[in-house]
């Protein structure tokens, strides 16, 4: 990847469309527009221009916007062409750009990568932008918007400044310990703040699970014996035929899933193979996958169509939350025992479905507070935050080893925070992070 090249890409998604946006970034952007349109439009104003090829033939007429660097998305000169979204029109304009010297098609995420390299965004903001593009629920949108706008970065930067201040005070005490104007207790106030900082990071890490659920969805596994109504429940909640439903035990062999939007949160429902003893090798593999899915679940819906049922037999060591669901209520009389079921449902009549969804909803994160969306959402965030917190703790516990050792621990804590936002030592992460973006972003 050559950052000195001027890059271009279709940034507006699939064709055909009413309007297509082609984006350029790089030092040649202004001269390219002058070549295509015969003039360079006014900065930051939409100008209606004819777009011509090198032979002077008109390809289209559209709006052209020029954003000079460094005050642009990438920090470089940028141009947006808003043209008609026909396939042939877009293809002709892209072909004309590809034929110009010094221009090349952008790679996935390259515009955002340039924004990061030019200091327009940090890694947390970049990841938030990637999440914002693919957000499907309201809570995913809100969480991604908080991160892409820099809300989380401000928190981490404030922690990094406190660590830097602490190190400066410690260094002052080390360098000027014999001076009368530097009191020997300067560092004591620093350690009070570091204890507070350690607790703040610890409190922040307690929200990591909630952030993961908001971003990736609540994982809910539907489990139980064969013919308990697992696939029927999945189809009913999905409002379409996702899974095959028959009266033959063992019909479901693999793990199927659908995504639901529940109160603005993403909920991923998994339909699994029926749990039973069997000699069928394929069904055995399906049951093994069921057990694995249960182990990774945030919640298990344990289904049974039988009134008299031993629920504990099918949990098999799973220690997470379980909702016991008795199914096929329309086929049972009112006197039939429910045997400890938490909710009784029928997908034929809709009985109990609302109550079941309410019970699932109680396992969603409570994000009612104003700062509730300042959450770590990725494993790399959590890993580095844990490392930062550990180094602060080591510094607090190293008072007998000397201020220089304590200062070194605080330096390592600052480095760990810097890796979250991309301030230090993140080159090996960049290809992975920016590969998540589509072309044109």
C-alpha positions in Angstrom: 0.0 0.0 0.0 1.5 3.3 -1.1 0.1 6.2 0.9 1.5 8.8 -1.6 -0.9 7.5 -4.3 -4.2 9.2 -5.0 -6.9 6.6 -4.5 -10.5 6.3 -5.6 -13.5 4.1 -5.0 -17.3 3.8 -5.2 -18.3 4.6 -1.7 -22.1 4.5 -1.8 -22.8 0.8 -2.0 -24.6 -1.4 -4.5 -25.8 -0.4 -8.0 -28.1 0.6 -9.6 -29.1 3.4 -7.3 -30.5 6.9 -7.6 -27.2 8.5 -6.7 -23.7 7.0 -6.6 -20.8 8.6 -4.7 -17.2 8.2 -5.9 -14.6 9.3 -3.5 -11.0 10.3 -4.1 -8.2 11.1 -1.7 -4.6 12.2 -2.3 -2.5 15.1 -3.5 -3.7 14.7 -7.1 -7.4 15.0 -6.3 -7.7 18.6 -7.2 -6.0 18.2 -10.6 -8.1 15.1 -11.4 -11.3 17.1 -11.0 -9.9 19.9 -13.1 -9.2 17.3 -15.8 -12.6 15.7 -15.6 -14.7 18.9 -15.2 -12.5 21.6 -16.8 -12.3 23.5 -13.5 -11.8 23.0 -9.8 -15.0 23.8 -7.9 -15.1 26.1 -4.9 -13.9 24.4 -1.7 -16.6 22.8 0.5 -19.4 23.7 -1.8 -21.5 21.5 -4.1 -21.0 22.4 -7.7 -22.9 21.1 -10.7 -20.4 20.0 -13.3 -20.2 18.0 -16.5 -17.8 15.1 -16.1 -15.9 14.3 -19.4 -13.4 11.7 -20.5 -10.0 12.5 -22.0 -11.6 12.8 -25.5 -14.0 15.5 -24.2 -17.1 13.2 -24.3 -19.6 13.8 -21.5 -19.9 10.8 -19.2 -22.4 12.4 -16.8 -23.4 15.5 -15.0 -23.4 15.6 -11.2 -22.4 17.4 -8.0 -18.7 17.7 -7.2 -17.3 18.6 -3.8 -13.7 19.4 -3.0 -12.4 19.2 0.5 -8.7 20.4 0.8 -6.5 18.8 3.5 -5.9 18.6 6.3 -9.5 19.5 7.1 -11.0 16.4 5.4 -12.0 12.9 6.4 -8.6 11.5 5.5 -6.5 14.6 6.2 -5.6 14.8 2.5 -7.2 16.6 -0.4 -10.5 14.8 -1.0 -13.1 14.9 -3.7 -16.6 13.4 -3.9 -18.4 12.9 -7.2 -22.2 12.5 -6.8 -23.4 11.1 -10.1 -26.3 9.0 -11.4 -26.1 5.5 -10.0 -26.5 3.5 -13.2 -24.0 0.6 -13.6 -22.7 1.8 -17.0 -22.3 5.4 -15.9 -20.4 4.5 -12.8 -18.3 2.0 -14.7 -17.4 4.6 -17.3 -16.3 7.2 -14.6 -14.3 4.6 -12.7 -12.6 3.5 -15.9 -11.6 7.1 -16.7 -10.1 7.5 -13.2 -8.2 4.2 -13.5 -6.6 5.4 -16.7 -5.1 8.5 -15.1 -1.4 8.5 -14.1 -0.9 8.3 -10.3 -4.4 7.1 -9.5 -5.3 3.6 -8.3 -8.4 1.9 -6.9 -8.5 2.0 -3.1 -8.1 -1.1 -1.0 -10.6 -2.2 1.7 -10.6 0.4 4.5 -7.9 2.5 3.0 -9.7 5.9 3.4 -10.2 5.2 7.1 -6.6 4.0 7.4 -5.3 7.2 6.0 -7.5 9.1 8.4 -5.8 7.2 11.2 -2.3 7.6 9.9 -2.9 11.4 9.4 -4.2 11.8 13.0 -7.8 12.4 12.1 -9.1 9.4 14.0 -7.7 7.0 16.6 -8.2 3.2 16.5 -11.2 3.2 18.9 -12.9 5.8 16.7 -12.0 3.8 13.5 -13.5 0.6 15.1 -16.6 2.5 16.1 -17.0 3.7 12.5 -16.7 0.1 11.3 -19.4 -0.9 13.7 -21.6 2.0 12.8 -21.6 0.9 9.2 -22.8 -2.6 10.0 -25.1 -1.7 12.9 -28.5 -3.4 12.6 -30.1 -2.4 15.9 -30.6 0.8 17.8 -28.3 -0.1 20.6 -25.6 -1.2 18.2 -26.0 2.2 16.5 -25.8 4.1 19.7 -22.7 2.2 21.0 -20.9 2.6 17.7 -21.8 6.3 17.5 -20.4 6.9 21.0 -17.1 5.3 20.0 -16.8 6.8 16.5 -17.5 10.3 17.8 -14.5 10.0 20.3 -16.5 9.6 23.5 -14.5 6.5 24.6 -11.2 7.9 23.4 -11.6 10.9 25.6 -12.0 8.7 28.6 -8.8 6.7 27.8 -6.9 9.9 27.0 -7.8 11.4 30.3 -6.5 8.2 32.0 -3.3 8.4 30.0 -2.8 12.1 31.0 -3.2 11.2 34.7 -0.5 8.5 34.3 1.8 10.9 32.6 1.2 13.5 35.4 1.9 10.9 38.0 5.2 9.9 36.4 6.2 13.6 36.1 5.6 14.1 39.8 7.6 11.0 40.7 10.5 12.0 38.5 10.5 15.4 40.1 10.8 13.9 43.5 13.6 11.6 42.3 15.5 14.4 40.6 15.1 17.1 43.2 14.8 15.2 46.5 17.5 17.3 48.0 16.0 20.6 47.0 14.0 22.5 49.7 11.3 23.6 47.2 10.3 20.1 46.3 8.5 18.4 49.2 9.2 14.8 49.8 5.5 14.0 49.9 4.8 15.0 46.3 4.3 11.4 45.3 1.9 10.7 48.1 -0.9 12.7 46.4 0.0 10.8 43.2 -0.7 7.4 44.8 -4.1 8.5 46.0 -5.0 9.4 42.4 -3.5 6.1 41.1 -5.7 4.1 43.5 -8.7 6.0 42.2 -7.6 5.3 38.6 -7.2 1.6 39.3 -10.7 1.4 40.6 -12.1 3.4 37.6 -10.4 1.0 35.1 -11.8 -1.9 37.1 -15.3 -0.5 37.1 -14.9 0.2 33.3 -13.9 -3.4 32.7 -17.0 -4.7 34.5 -19.0 -3.4 31.5 -17.0 -5.4 28.9 -19.5 -8.2 28.9 -22.3 -5.7 28.3 -20.4 -4.1 25.5 -19.8 -7.5 23.8 -23.5 -8.3 24.1 -24.6 -5.0 22.6 -22.1 -5.3 19.7 -22.3 -9.0 18.9 -25.8 -9.8 20.3 -27.1 -11.9 23.2 -26.4 -15.6 22.4 -29.5 -17.6 23.2 -29.4 -21.4 22.6 -32.7 -23.3 22.2 -32.0 -26.8 23.6 -33.9 -29.9 24.7 -34.8 -33.4 23.7 -36.0 -34.3 20.1 -39.5 -33.1 19.1 -39.6 -30.6 22.0 -40.6 -27.8 19.5 -37.2 -26.1 19.2 -37.2 -25.6 15.4 -40.9 -24.6 15.6 -40.1 -21.9 18.1 -37.1 -20.7 16.0 -39.4 -20.4 12.9 -42.1 -18.7 14.9 -39.8 -16.0 16.3 -38.0 -15.5 13.0 -41.4 -15.4 11.2 -40.1 -17.6 8.4 -39.2 -21.2 7.8 -35.5 -21.3 8.9 -35.4 -24.9 10.2 -37.1 -28.0 8.9 -39.9 -29.3 11.2 -41.0 -32.9 11.2 -42.2 -35.5 13.7 -39.1 -37.6 13.0 -36.7 -37.4 16.0 -33.2 -36.1 15.1 -34.3 -34.0 12.1 -32.0 -31.1 13.2 -28.4 -32.2 12.9 -26.5 -28.8 12.8 -26.7 -25.5 14.6 -28.9 -22.9 12.9 -29.3 -19.3 13.9 -31.4 -16.2 13.3 -31.0 -12.7 14.5 -33.8 -10.8 16.3 -34.1 -7.2 17.3 -35.4 -7.2 20.9 -35.9 -3.7 22.5 -33.2 -2.3 20.3 -30.7 -5.1 21.2 -29.4 -7.8 18.9 -30.4 -11.3 20.0 -29.0 -14.3 18.2 -31.1 -17.5 18.5 -29.5 -20.9 17.9 -31.6 -24.0 17.1 -29.8 -27.1 18.0 -29.9 -30.9 17.7 -32.1 -32.8 20.1 -30.3 -34.1 23.2 -30.6 -37.9 23.5 -28.6 -41.1 23.4 -28.1 -42.3 19.8 -26.0 -44.6 17.7 -26.2 -42.3 14.6 -22.8 -40.8 14.1 -24.1 -37.7 12.3 -26.6 -37.1 15.1 -23.9 -37.6 17.7 -21.9 -34.8 16.0 -24.9 -32.6 16.1 -25.4 -33.3 19.8 -21.7 -32.5 20.4 -22.2 -29.1 18.7 -25.3 -28.5 20.8 -23.2 -29.0 24.0 -20.6 -26.7 22.6 -23.1 -24.0 21.8 -24.6 -24.3 25.3 -21.2 -23.8 26.8 -20.7 -20.6 24.8 -24.3 -19.3 25.4 -25.4 -16.2 27.4 -28.8 -17.9 28.0 -30.3 -21.3 27.3 -33.9 -21.9 26.6 -34.5 -25.5 27.7 -37.6 -26.8 26.0 -39.8 -29.8 26.8 -43.2 -30.9 25.5 -43.7 -33.2 28.5 -45.5 -32.2 31.6 -43.4 -34.4 33.8 -39.8 -33.7 32.9 -36.4 -33.8 34.7 -34.9 -30.5 33.6 -31.5 -31.1 35.3 -30.8 -34.2 33.2 -30.3 -32.0 30.1 -28.3 -29.2 31.6 -25.3 -31.5 31.8 -22.9 -29.2 33.7 -24.0 -25.9 32.0 -23.8 -23.3 34.8 -25.3 -20.3 33.0 -28.8 -18.9 33.2 -31.6 -21.2 32.0 -35.3 -20.5 31.2 -37.3 -23.7 31.4 -40.0 -23.7 28.7 -42.9 -26.2 28.3 -44.0 -26.2 24.7 -47.1 -27.4 22.8 -49.5 -26.0 25.4 -52.3 -26.2 22.8 -52.0 -30.0 22.8 -52.3 -30.4 26.6 -55.2 -30.0 29.0 -55.1 -27.5 31.8 -54.6 -30.3 34.4 -51.4 -31.5 32.9 -48.4 -30.7 35.2 -45.9 -28.1 34.2 -43.2 -29.7 36.3 -41.3 -26.6 37.3 -41.5 -24.8 33.9 -40.8 -21.1 34.0 -43.1 -20.4 31.0 -45.6 -22.4 29.0 -45.9 -21.6 25.3 -47.6 -22.6 22.1 -46.3 -21.5 18.7 -49.7 -22.4 17.2 -51.8 -20.0 19.4 -49.0 -17.6 20.5 -49.7 -18.4 24.1 -46.7 -17.5 26.4 -44.5 -16.1 23.6 -44.6 -12.5 24.9 -43.8 -13.7 28.4 -40.9 -15.8 27.0 -39.5 -12.7 25.2 -39.8 -10.7 28.4 -37.8 -13.3 30.2 -35.1 -13.1 27.5 -35.1 -9.4 27.8 -34.2 -9.5 31.5 -30.8 -10.9 30.4 -30.0 -7.9 28.2 -27.7 -5.2 29.6 -29.2 -2.3 31.6 -27.9 0.8 29.8 -30.1 3.4 31.5 -27.3 5.6 32.8 -25.9 8.6 30.9 -22.4 7.1 30.5 -23.6 3.5 30.0 -22.4 3.4 26.4 -18.8 4.1 27.4 -18.0 0.4 27.1 -15.1 -1.7 25.8 -16.4 -3.8 22.9 -13.5 -5.8 21.6 -11.2 -8.4 23.2 -8.1 -6.3 22.4 -9.6 -3.4 24.4 -10.2 -5.6 27.4 -6.8 -7.3 27.2 -4.9 -4.0 27.2 -7.1 -2.4 29.8 -6.5 -5.4 32.1 -2.8 -5.0 31.5 -3.0 -1.2 32.3 -4.9 -1.9 35.5 -2.4 -4.6 36.5 0.6 -2.3 36.0 -1.1 0.4 38.1 -1.7 -2.2 40.8 2.0 -3.4 40.6 3.1 0.3 41.0 0.9 0.7 44.1 2.3 -2.5 45.6 6.0 -1.7 44.8 6.4 1.1 47.4 9.3 -0.7 49.1 11.1 -1.2 45.8 11.6 2.4 45.1 10.0 5.2 43.1 12.0 4.4 40.0 10.4 0.9 39.8 7.0 2.4 40.5 7.4 5.0 37.7 8.4 2.2 35.3 5.1 0.3 36.1 3.2 3.5 35.4 5.0 3.9 32.1 4.0 0.4 31.1 0.4 1.1 32.1 0.4 4.2 29.8 1.8 2.0 27.0 -1.1 -0.5 27.4 -3.6 2.4 27.2 -1.8 3.7 24.2 -2.3 0.4 22.4 -6.0 0.7 22.8 -6.2 4.0 21.0 -3.3 3.4 18.6 -0.9 5.8 20.1 1.9 3.2 20.4 3.0 -0.2 19.1 0.0 -1.1 16.9 1.4 -1.6 13.4 0.6 -5.3 13.5 -3.0 -4.6 14.2 -3.7 -2.2 11.4 -4.1 -4.8 8.6 -6.6 -6.7 10.7 -8.7 -3.7 11.7 -8.9 -2.0 8.4 -9.7 -5.2 6.5 -13.1 -5.2 8.2 -14.1 -2.1 6.1 -15.7 -2.2 2.7 -14.0 -0.7 -0.3 -14.6 3.0 -0.4 -14.4 3.5 3.4 
